Amino acid sequence: MSKDVLIEAVLASGVVLPAPGPGFLRLQSAAADENAGPRELAAAVSQNPAITGALLRVANSPVFRPRSTPRSALEAITMLGRTRTMATAASTALRSQCAGLDPAVVESLWSASARAAELTYAASRQTSFKGVADVAYLAALMQDAGLAVILKRSPEHGHVLRAQGPALEAGARALDALSGTDHAAASYLVARNWKLPVDVCEAIRAHHDPRGAGRLDDIPRRIAMLLAVGRRLRDGVSPDWIDWAEMVEEEMALDEATLSALAADSGSAS
């Protein structure tokens, strides 16, 4: 089944695409102004404690190795930059719309997504494509947004994710089968609906489709490959990874020895 058919099937399945929310929209509007700096972005989130708190948590994450501890939204945004700020805000805004779902499922989903994003960013910095590290981080945080959308329609299937811990992929595939839909297509629709960068949307659309990713332009193709690397570092050598390994090694020079070393360094699966 082609991705276009999958997208049509998701739209016909009765899922409801979440609206971005006022906090994210204010930030998105500010970020669209090329002349806006950290102060303007901080002002846009000043009335949203959830986004402010998330920015501080992410900015203080060891993966970004801050030289000093950010203590305000302004300091966090200055350290993270525009794209990672938007990524954190988008993820936080989406999570806020999961009311009514099993809290353990929501925590499992977002913990796994955050870990994948951290590892995707770290892996990006080890390649010759460092310039896409920030947008790869954004794509990694949002690649499984479709799971939350599907669960809102079919909460009775949440148990397949609850037991997965950090290794989300087996549960995601089970949820697709049980719900008769496709979470990658649903994630693409969320990203497109929230007006995320086109390259990010296309990479998310192909994040379980190596052949489809191979037909993309350079930037979205590389982002899609980096998403696969992040999941590999999080989950170990899974069936999902095997389909990506050869193209990742060929284009990004990330062979199994290098990935195993990265996984060991980050305390991930090997």
Secondary structure, 3 states (H helix, E strand, C coil): CCHHHHHHHHHHCCCCCCCCCHHHHHHHHHHCCCCCCHHHHHHHHCCCHHHHHHHHHHHCCHHHCCCCCCCCHHHHHHHHHHHHHHHHHHHHHHHCCCCCCCHHHHHHHHHHHHHHHHHHHHHHCCCCCHHHHHHHHHHHHHCCHHHHHHHHHCHHHCHHHHCCCCCCHHHHHHHHHHHCCCHHHHHHHHHHHCCCCHHHHHHHHCCCCHHHHHCCCHHHHHHHHHHHHHHHHHHCCCHHHHCCHHHHHHHHCCCHHHHHHHHHHHCCCC
